[in-house]
Amino acid sequence: MIKEEKVPFETMVFSGITFKVINRHEAHNIIGDLIDFKNQKIYNVFEDTWRFPDYEENPIFLLAEDDVEMDLFEMDFSTEEHSHIFILGFIFKGNLMVSKLISSYDTDNSPALIVLGKTTTVNINLFGSVHYLGGGLQCDTLVGEYNHGELFVKGDLIAWLIYTDDMLLHFERFTDVQAIISAGRPDILICSNVQDTDGSIITVENYLPSTHKLSDIVDDAFLEFSSYGTEILGNNYLDVFKEGLSILDYDKKEKYSYADFRNQFINIIEVLSDNEELKENGKIVRHISGITYLFVPFDYEGKKYSQISEEISNGFNIRMRALWCHDDEEIMIILEYLDENGDPKYQWMNDENAQGIEFFCVKNAVMKTFEILTTPEVEDENDDEDEREYADYDNSFSLEEFAVQFGHYKLPEDLVKLYEFEQEYGVETYSECFGLTITNDKTGIKTWSEEEEFYNSFIEFAGANGSGSSYAYWLIDEDLNNCPIVVFGDEGGVHIVAENTKKLIQLLTLDTEISVDFDKAYFYQDEEYYEESENKEEFKDWVENQFNLEAIESNEDADEIVEEAQRKYKQKFNDFLVKFGIEISEEDE
C-alpha cells in the first residue's frame, strides 16, 4: 500500500492562474485510466522514475478544473514563491488556450502536460516527459524534441507544421495538417481506418514519413544544418515562439503545396531515363541503411511505365512510389504498408492532384530519391572497386542511420556515447571483435523462429565475435534502458549476457570476444594468446570517466556480470524461448 502524500497547501498560482494542489493519489484518479492508441495505460504516477520521482520533497500536481486562458505557459518544477515544492505535472480538466507559446521545462526532464479538453495556441514546444492532449490541438507549429519526451494527441489536429527531432508523437487524426517533418527517423505516428482481410474496418497506428524538408515551409532565417547535413530548426526560433509569432514562410506556398509536382515529376523521369547507369543495368538503385531508393522502367498490360520509389525496411515496411504512364500521360502516387513478405497490407492510391498528407509523403519521397539517385559516384582511391557515397557497408554510418533499425525505440544514452567513442577510435579497435552494426533485416534471428512475435522482440545492434554472433536488445520494455541484452550464437545458443547497455560496456573492457555455445555464453581471456586491442587503454579510461566503472580485469569478473543478469532474467527468457518451441539447455530447465 503506497502511503498517500500530503499537499503543502490547497491552491497555488502559476503563470497567473490559480491551480488546485493535488497529490499523486488524486492525480491517479483523474489520469490513471488514460490510454494510448493500443489501449495501454499511459500514466502510472506511482512508478518512481525520472518522470514521477518520489525522492523529491513536496511532490504535487497542479489541477485546473475549468477552462484556462493565458498569454504564455512555460512549465517549471517550482516557482520563486514556492521553491520547496516539486511539480510532477499540470492537469487541465477543461480547455487550454494560450495566446503565444506552450513549452516544457527541459529536454531531459519536465513536468507532464495533461489536457483533457481542447488545446489552442500559436506554438507548442514539448519534451522531457509524456504529455497528453485529449481534446485535440490547434496550433501553428508543434515541435517535439529529444527522446526523453513523448506526446499523445486525441481528437482533431489542426496545424501548419509538425516537427520532431527524436521524439515520438502519436496522433488520432489529421484534420488539417500541412506538413510533418522528422529530423531523423520516422517518429510521427497516425491512426488510420483501414480494411482488414475479412472486410472489416480496423484502426491501426502507422509511422508516417516526412512530407517535406524544413526549407519547404520554414523561413530560411530559422534553418540550421546538423553535422550530418540534415536541416534542423535553429537560430533562436524559441525567441520567436515566445512572442507568439510564426517561423513559417507563407510565401513558399507553391513549394509546400507541391503546386508544380506534375511538371517536376515529368522532368525527373526524363533526366533519369537518360542516365547511363539505367542503360547499363535497366534500373538505378541505392541501398542506404535499410532504405532502398529505386528508379525502374517497365511494361504492364501493353503500356510503358516509369516508377520512382523509396522503401523503408527495418521494421517500418513502408513503400512510397510514383508512376508515370508514358502512353496515357497519367501519374499515380501510392503509399503502402507492407507485410513481412513485402506485399501490401493496405495502401493509399490516387493521382497527383489528390489532397492528403499521405500523398505529400510520396511526393517528398520522389524528390529525395531523385536527389540520391543523381548523386555522383565517388571513387575510393584505396580500392580498385568503385564505391558509392551512400554505400550501406560503410562503417562510418551516421547516428541517424544507426538509429533506423531501432524503429520507434529510443537509443539509450549509453549506447549513443559508445557510438561516439567508436566513431572516434574505430570499430574493433577497443574490444576484441566488437563493433556496432546496422542490421537491414532480421534474417539471422528468423533462423530461430519465423513467428513475427519472436523476431520482433529483438533489435540487433552489434557484432559480438569474429564468427558471426550478435548482440541484441530483448524488448521487454518500451525504454531500452530497462531491456536486457542477449547474444545470438552463430552456431547455436542464445543467452542473456547483460542487464543493460552500461553492463555490456563494462564487459567489453575485458577486451575478449564472447564465446557462445548451446549451454552458455562466457568471456575467456587466454593470457598465453591474448593480444591487447589498439585502443584498449583509451577505452578503459573512457569507461571509468563516463560511467564511473572499473575495467574488468579477469574472467571471473566477467562471469559475475553475466551471472547477475541471468539471475534476474534467465528464467523469464527461457520461458519466452520455450513458448516458440526453441530448445534450451537441460541445466536451464
VOGU-3710 file (C-alpha; in Angstrom, 3 decimals, decimal comma):
1> mikeekvpfe> 0,000/0,000/0,000  1,510/3,332/-1,083  1,291/5,991/1,578  -0,754/8,991/0,461  1,276/12,180/0,343  0,056/15,356/1,989  -0,144/18,564/-0,038  1,648/21,635/1,398  -1,260/23,996/0,579  -4,643/23,920/-1,174
11> tmvfsgitfk> -4,027/26,283/-4,105  -1,069/27,753/-5,940  -0,623/30,458/-8,582  1,417/29,569/-11,666  1,630/31,800/-14,787  -1,139/33,952/-13,346  -3,550/31,032/-12,963  -4,745/29,688/-9,621  -4,426/25,901/-9,615  -5,683/23,386/-7,088
21> vinrheahni> -2,804/21,468/-5,481  -3,326/17,684/-5,507  -1,211/14,643/-4,630  -0,412/11,502/-6,641  -3,499/9,615/-5,482  -5,819/12,400/-6,591  -3,929/12,704/-9,887  -4,212/8,953/-10,402  -7,995/9,171/-10,068  -8,021/11,693/-12,942
31> igdlidfknq> -5,343/10,409/-15,346  -4,705/6,812/-14,266  -7,063/5,346/-16,859  -5,922/7,404/-19,847  -4,912/5,045/-22,654  -2,845/5,274/-25,821  -3,887/4,075/-29,277  -3,041/0,486/-28,401  -5,322/0,549/-25,350  -2,361/0,649/-22,970
41> kiynvfedtw> -2,419/2,932/-19,941  -0,202/5,973/-20,372  0,399/7,120/-16,801  1,449/5,420/-13,611  2,108/8,249/-11,177  3,459/5,763/-8,618  6,195/4,357/-10,867  9,071/6,280/-9,167  11,070/7,026/-12,311  12,634/10,241/-13,570
51> rfpdyeenpi> 9,143/11,197/-14,768  7,376/10,855/-11,397  10,145/10,534/-8,785  9,390/10,015/-5,116  12,733/11,326/-3,871  11,771/14,995/-4,300  10,301/16,877/-1,359  6,671/18,017/-1,615  5,808/16,381/-4,980  2,490/17,721/-6,288
61> fllaeddvem> 0,277/18,030/-9,354  -1,433/21,301/-10,260  -5,062/20,939/-11,352  -7,225/23,404/-13,283  -10,861/22,294/-13,149  -12,268/24,947/-15,516  -11,243/26,333/-18,910  -7,990/28,298/-18,771  -6,720/31,214/-20,858  -3,201/32,594/-20,509
71> dlfemdfste> -0,626/34,518/-22,507  2,457/32,305/-22,107  2,756/28,894/-20,428  6,308/27,717/-19,708  6,256/24,729/-17,388  8,620/24,520/-14,430  9,059/22,332/-11,353  8,553/25,212/-8,913  8,161/28,976/-8,580  10,161/31,666/-6,776
81> ehshifilgf> 7,408/31,921/-4,179  7,239/28,147/-3,652  10,763/26,930/-4,371  10,432/23,991/-1,967  7,771/22,124/-3,973  8,215/19,824/-6,987  5,547/19,914/-9,714  5,129/16,494/-11,329  2,540/17,642/-13,856  -0,129/20,138/-14,865
91> ifkgnlmvsk> -3,651/18,741/-15,349  -6,338/20,741/-17,161  -9,824/19,226/-16,993  -11,238/21,765/-19,447  -9,860/23,606/-22,468  -6,451/25,278/-22,501  -5,999/28,438/-24,598  -2,546/30,034/-24,713  -2,066/33,055/-26,954  1,694/32,671/-27,603
101> lissydtdns> 3,582/29,540/-26,520  3,245/26,318/-24,527  6,672/24,955/-23,598  8,245/22,235/-21,453  10,943/22,931/-18,871  13,960/20,923/-20,088  14,695/18,268/-22,710  15,905/15,802/-20,061  13,032/16,223/-17,626  9,905/18,334/-17,377
111> palivlgktt> 6,545/18,305/-15,656  3,925/16,471/-17,699  1,246/18,410/-19,574  -2,178/16,711/-19,451  -5,132/18,481/-21,067  -8,477/16,669/-21,185  -10,167/19,398/-23,238  -9,023/21,143/-26,406  -5,624/22,828/-26,581  -5,270/26,006/-28,643
121> tvninlfgsv> -2,076/28,027/-29,101  0,192/29,516/-31,748  3,307/27,488/-30,951  3,801/24,443/-28,734  7,246/23,041/-27,911  7,299/19,826/-25,841  9,916/17,433/-24,474  11,133/15,883/-21,229  8,031/13,886/-20,208  4,982/12,059/-21,546
131> hylggglqcd> 2,370/14,639/-22,499  -1,320/14,101/-23,327  -3,761/16,361/-25,180  -7,097/14,601/-25,041  -9,448/17,021/-26,793  -7,495/17,873/-29,902  -4,900/20,509/-30,733  -4,996/23,628/-32,867  -1,725/25,476/-33,434  0,588/26,991/-35,986
141> tlvgeynhge> 3,663/24,872/-35,180  4,190/21,853/-32,917  7,757/20,885/-32,061  8,823/17,742/-30,190  12,427/17,373/-29,082  14,685/14,639/-27,750  13,980/11,071/-26,712  13,034/11,881/-23,101  9,669/13,030/-24,374  6,524/11,582/-25,926
151> lfvkgdliaw> 3,189/13,107/-26,916  -0,308/11,693/-27,428  -2,943/13,843/-29,153  -6,526/12,589/-29,335  -9,221/14,267/-31,381  -8,720/16,761/-34,207  -5,278/18,060/-35,085  -5,116/21,366/-36,935  -1,579/22,607/-37,559  0,635/24,002/-40,296
161> liytddmllh> 3,801/22,195/-39,225  4,509/19,149/-37,037  8,255/18,809/-36,442  10,067/16,212/-34,337  13,728/15,811/-33,565  13,991/12,366/-31,944  10,670/12,441/-30,039  7,679/10,164/-30,572  4,424/11,924/-31,481  1,147/9,959/-31,613
171> ferftdvqai> -1,980/11,375/-33,295  -5,533/10,135/-33,628  -6,311/12,050/-36,814  -5,013/14,843/-39,015  -7,962/17,152/-39,601  -5,922/19,857/-41,338  -2,150/19,456/-41,342  0,087/20,992/-43,971  3,481/19,408/-43,234  5,117/16,811/-40,967
181> isagrpdili> 8,887/16,534/-40,675  11,046/14,039/-38,770  14,624/15,282/-38,438  15,947/11,735/-38,108  13,848/8,598/-38,428  10,033/8,287/-38,662  8,897/9,455/-35,215  5,348/10,521/-36,124  2,509/8,021/-35,796  -1,034/8,450/-37,053
191> csnvqdtdgs> -4,109/6,246/-36,628  -5,820/5,168/-39,829  -9,028/3,294/-40,510  -8,224/0,533/-42,994  -9,961/-2,558/-44,314  -8,852/-5,881/-42,888  -8,589/-9,059/-44,955  -12,093/-10,095/-43,871  -13,552/-6,751/-44,993  -13,939/-5,259/-41,531
201> iitvenylps> -12,670/-1,758/-40,725  -9,850/-1,658/-38,183  -7,812/1,170/-36,696  -4,047/0,850/-36,996  -1,264/3,152/-35,825  1,341/3,708/-38,538  4,570/5,602/-38,866  4,191/8,426/-41,340  7,388/9,574/-43,078  8,215/13,231/-43,612
211> thklsdivdd> 6,142/15,149/-46,121  8,619/17,990/-46,692  12,022/19,408/-45,918  12,093/22,242/-43,391  13,225/24,630/-46,096  9,984/23,940/-47,984  7,880/25,673/-45,341  10,023/27,399/-42,673  11,521/30,863/-43,032  15,159/30,427/-44,032
221> aflefssygt> 16,265/32,545/-41,061  15,407/29,668/-38,702  17,197/26,892/-40,583  20,424/25,278/-39,469  22,217/22,099/-40,508  23,292/19,218/-38,290  26,768/17,714/-38,545  25,236/15,131/-40,882  23,855/17,760/-43,254  20,253/17,412/-42,063
231> eilgnnyldv> 18,075/20,514/-41,916  17,113/21,320/-38,315  15,412/24,179/-36,514  17,798/26,708/-35,017  18,759/30,359/-34,836  16,725/31,248/-31,751  13,347/30,090/-33,023  12,200/29,870/-29,375  12,533/33,641/-29,058  10,030/33,989/-31,874
241> fkeglsildy> 7,770/31,360/-30,304  7,672/33,335/-27,043  6,460/36,392/-28,952  3,604/34,363/-30,398  4,975/34,816/-33,922  5,318/32,255/-36,683  8,533/30,744/-38,031  6,740/29,695/-41,223  7,145/31,357/-44,605  3,686/31,506/-46,170
251> dkkekysyad> 5,184/32,859/-49,410  6,539/29,357/-50,020  3,016/28,059/-50,631  3,772/26,749/-54,116  6,656/24,721/-52,701  4,922/23,212/-49,646  1,692/22,556/-51,549  3,608/20,804/-54,370  1,779/23,025/-56,833  4,150/22,157/-59,702
261> frnqfiniie> 4,589/18,479/-58,902  3,393/17,211/-62,276  5,982/19,156/-64,252  8,698/18,343/-61,732  7,923/14,629/-61,882  7,900/14,521/-65,669  11,272/16,264/-65,700  12,633/13,750/-63,149  11,539/10,862/-65,377  13,215/12,440/-68,398
271> vlsdneelke> 16,503/13,012/-66,557  16,657/9,513/-65,053  15,635/7,869/-68,327  18,759/9,314/-69,932  21,057/8,046/-67,172  23,933/5,793/-68,260  23,512/3,511/-65,232  19,921/2,857/-66,292  21,023/1,969/-69,820  23,598/-0,488/-68,441
281> ngkivrhisg> 21,554/-2,123/-65,645  17,915/-1,499/-66,549  17,409/0,343/-63,242  19,052/2,807/-60,867  19,156/1,702/-57,252  20,782/2,724/-53,964  20,605/0,818/-50,662  21,308/3,093/-47,697  20,906/1,851/-44,126  17,787/-0,175/-44,656
291> itylfvpfdy> 16,226/2,172/-47,226  16,020/1,342/-50,935  15,822/4,146/-53,499  14,858/2,954/-56,965  14,085/4,111/-60,474  12,908/1,462/-62,925  11,015/1,457/-66,244  8,676/-1,459/-67,047  5,810/-2,581/-69,255  2,414/-3,584/-67,854
301> egkkysqise> -0,620/-4,723/-69,844  0,801/-3,281/-73,026  1,655/0,127/-71,592  5,002/1,673/-70,742  5,633/2,930/-67,196  8,437/4,525/-65,204  8,493/4,248/-61,410  10,494/6,073/-58,753  10,249/4,783/-55,180  11,588/4,861/-51,626
311> eisngfnirm> 11,139/1,757/-49,459  11,902/1,864/-45,727  12,525/-1,540/-44,127  13,993/-2,200/-40,650  10,586/-2,823/-39,116  8,833/0,145/-40,731  7,985/-1,653/-44,014  6,788/1,470/-45,811  6,931/1,934/-49,585  6,232/5,211/-51,360
321> ralwchddee> 6,159/5,241/-55,146  5,040/7,346/-58,056  4,394/6,008/-61,557  4,305/7,770/-64,902  2,358/6,106/-67,720  4,063/7,187/-70,915  1,068/6,198/-73,030  -1,722/7,878/-71,040  0,495/10,634/-69,568  -1,041/9,906/-66,161
331> imiileylde> 0,654/9,939/-62,749  -0,249/7,593/-59,912  1,091/8,093/-56,374  0,923/5,263/-53,829  1,701/4,927/-50,112  1,880/1,290/-48,999  2,430/-0,538/-45,730  3,915/-3,959/-46,377  3,768/-7,317/-44,616  6,839/-9,408/-43,814
341> ngdpkyqwmn> 6,833/-10,827/-47,349  6,891/-7,374/-48,929  3,266/-7,499/-50,057  0,877/-4,571/-49,390  -1,224/-4,828/-46,217  -3,030/-1,547/-47,006  -2,392/1,424/-49,212  -3,399/4,920/-50,305  -3,526/5,441/-54,067  -4,580/8,415/-56,200
351> denaqgieff> -3,411/10,774/-58,922  -1,050/13,691/-58,360  -3,887/16,112/-57,632  -5,139/14,214/-54,585  -5,166/16,063/-51,278  -3,990/14,490/-48,054  -0,848/14,189/-46,001  -0,345/10,578/-47,146  0,253/11,762/-50,717  2,615/14,535/-49,634
361> cvknavmktf> 4,776/11,742/-48,153  5,106/10,190/-51,589  5,872/13,480/-53,310  8,607/14,191/-50,777  9,994/10,665/-51,331  10,144/11,313/-55,082  12,217/14,465/-54,594  14,521/12,787/-52,072  15,025/9,692/-54,232  15,842/11,799/-57,284
371> eilttpeved> 18,481/13,699/-55,309  20,094/10,474/-54,084  20,000/8,669/-57,422  21,661/11,596/-59,186  24,454/11,952/-56,621  27,745/11,418/-58,489  29,710/8,259/-57,833  32,723/8,616/-55,558  35,830/6,647/-56,404  37,757/5,262/-53,446
381> enddederey> 41,463/5,739/-54,119  42,288/2,913/-51,715  40,174/0,346/-53,526  40,099/-0,818/-57,099  36,342/-1,190/-56,970  34,034/1,782/-57,245  32,144/2,621/-54,072  29,227/4,989/-53,918  28,930/7,801/-51,433  25,894/6,095/-49,913
391> adydnsfsle> 27,343/2,587/-49,522  25,461/0,727/-46,790  28,532/-1,329/-45,850  30,484/1,763/-44,809  31,282/1,569/-41,076  31,235/5,367/-40,780  27,447/5,446/-40,647  25,683/8,382/-39,056  23,820/8,161/-35,784  20,576/8,734/-37,686
401> efavqfghyk> 21,373/5,782/-39,959  22,261/3,598/-36,975  19,008/4,572/-35,234  16,739/3,443/-38,090  16,913/-0,233/-37,065  15,554/0,708/-33,623  12,147/1,669/-35,041  10,171/3,707/-32,507  12,503/2,740/-29,670  14,782/5,498/-28,428
411> lpedlvklye> 18,516/4,906/-28,401  19,791/4,630/-24,827  22,150/7,476/-23,973  24,843/4,949/-23,006  24,675/3,410/-26,484  24,902/6,855/-28,098  28,055/7,515/-26,055  29,520/4,182/-27,206  28,675/5,074/-30,813  30,515/8,389/-30,459
421> feqeygvety> 33,556/6,648/-28,952  33,628/4,078/-31,747  33,332/6,767/-34,401  36,421/8,435/-32,959  38,586/5,363/-32,394  37,288/2,822/-34,909  35,370/-0,427/-34,944  37,053/-3,462/-33,308  39,946/-1,289/-32,063  38,999/-1,112/-28,397
431> secfgltitn> 37,474/-4,530/-27,601  38,213/-7,727/-29,490  35,866/-8,353/-32,439  33,222/-5,918/-31,179  31,585/-3,305/-33,348  28,235/-1,572/-33,698  26,327/-2,646/-36,790  23,392/-1,747/-38,955  21,204/-4,804/-39,497  18,955/-4,280/-42,507
441> dktgiktwse> 16,706/-7,224/-41,762  16,140/-9,923/-39,146  17,378/-12,816/-41,283  19,622/-14,211/-38,568  17,001/-14,058/-35,830  14,406/-15,623/-38,135  16,536/-18,783/-38,264  15,440/-19,313/-34,663  11,736/-18,756/-35,297  9,682/-17,436/-38,218
451> eeefynsfie> 6,967/-16,200/-35,859  6,632/-12,432/-36,045  6,145/-12,087/-32,286  9,537/-13,708/-31,759  11,773/-11,857/-34,182  10,118/-8,519/-33,450  11,047/-8,996/-29,784  14,710/-8,215/-30,538  16,818/-5,444/-32,012  20,314/-6,459/-33,137
461> fagangsgss> 22,839/-3,660/-32,824  26,390/-5,057/-32,631  28,695/-7,831/-33,743  29,709/-9,952/-30,755  32,630/-12,048/-32,008  34,652/-12,955/-35,061  32,462/-15,877/-36,085  29,186/-14,022/-36,598  27,414/-13,899/-33,238  25,457/-10,723/-32,489
471> yaywlidedl> 24,201/-8,690/-29,550  20,535/-7,664/-29,372  18,135/-5,961/-27,002  15,321/-8,178/-25,725  12,321/-5,856/-25,918  10,530/-6,352/-22,618  10,035/-2,628/-22,008  9,412/0,474/-24,134  12,522/2,017/-22,546  15,619/0,192/-23,806
481> nncpivvfgd> 17,420/1,170/-20,607  15,200/-1,439/-18,941  15,830/-4,141/-21,558  18,470/-6,856/-21,059  20,985/-7,734/-23,756  21,206/-11,195/-25,293  23,743/-12,802/-27,570  22,679/-14,872/-30,573  25,337/-17,502/-31,232  26,308/-18,161/-34,823
491> eggvhivaen> 26,381/-21,910/-34,213  23,583/-22,279/-31,674  22,758/-20,884/-28,296  21,033/-17,657/-27,306  21,652/-16,289/-23,835  21,182/-13,307/-21,549  24,567/-11,601/-21,097  23,987/-8,171/-19,504  21,283/-6,307/-17,601  21,651/-3,192/-19,728
501> tkkliqlltl> 23,919/-1,264/-22,070  26,186/0,006/-19,316  26,907/-3,533/-18,059  27,714/-4,677/-21,606  30,136/-1,774/-21,993  31,842/-2,848/-18,774  32,152/-6,395/-20,142  33,831/-5,027/-23,254  36,698/-3,660/-21,143  37,982/-7,238/-20,742
511> dteisvdfdk> 38,947/-6,935/-24,429  37,928/-10,508/-25,188  35,273/-11,693/-27,629  32,381/-13,650/-26,206  32,166/-17,430/-26,662  28,696/-18,828/-27,330  27,629/-22,441/-27,314  24,322/-24,189/-26,743  24,667/-24,358/-22,960  26,146/-20,982/-22,112
521> ayfyqdeeyy> 27,832/-17,738/-23,171  31,024/-16,620/-21,463  34,124/-14,462/-21,729  37,507/-16,170/-21,508  40,788/-14,334/-21,926  43,670/-16,757/-22,506  46,791/-14,996/-21,191  49,081/-17,070/-23,420  47,455/-15,898/-26,666  45,976/-12,567/-25,648
531> eesenkeefk> 46,873/-9,513/-27,751  45,709/-6,141/-26,473  43,491/-4,101/-28,787  44,953/-0,904/-30,147  42,740/1,461/-28,155  42,039/-0,656/-25,075  43,622/1,784/-22,624  41,713/4,732/-24,104  38,527/2,690/-23,803  39,211/1,765/-20,163
541> dwvenqfnle> 39,828/5,399/-19,270  36,734/6,469/-21,144  34,505/3,920/-19,373  35,822/4,998/-15,987  35,293/8,699/-16,744  31,904/8,339/-18,433  30,301/5,703/-16,210  32,450/5,576/-13,066  33,018/1,861/-13,711  36,252/-0,025/-13,239
551> aiesnedade> 37,532/-2,080/-16,134  37,108/-5,860/-15,979  40,448/-7,486/-15,170  39,579/-11,190/-15,023  37,328/-13,850/-16,490  35,743/-14,221/-13,055  34,734/-10,543/-13,025  33,049/-11,026/-16,381  31,276/-14,170/-15,171  29,888/-12,231/-12,230
561> iveeaqrkyk> 28,261/-9,616/-14,509  26,765/-12,283/-16,796  25,501/-14,323/-13,859  23,961/-11,254/-12,259  21,950/-10,598/-15,425  20,921/-14,229/-15,686  19,729/-14,373/-12,092  17,386/-11,531/-12,957  16,188/-12,551/-16,423  17,192/-16,140/-17,250
571> qkfndflvkf> 14,014/-17,914/-16,145  11,803/-15,352/-17,855  13,893/-15,618/-21,015  13,824/-19,423/-21,030  10,038/-19,352/-20,670  9,929/-16,995/-23,645  12,099/-19,314/-25,771  10,068/-22,412/-24,871  6,922/-20,584/-25,947  8,279/-20,633/-29,513
581> gieiseede> 9,497/-24,211/-29,385  13,169/-23,266/-29,005  15,200/-25,896/-27,189  17,054/-24,809/-24,052  19,844/-26,471/-22,112  18,804/-29,242/-19,713  20,536/-27,420/-16,869  18,277/-24,444/-17,527  15,052/-26,402/-17,181
//
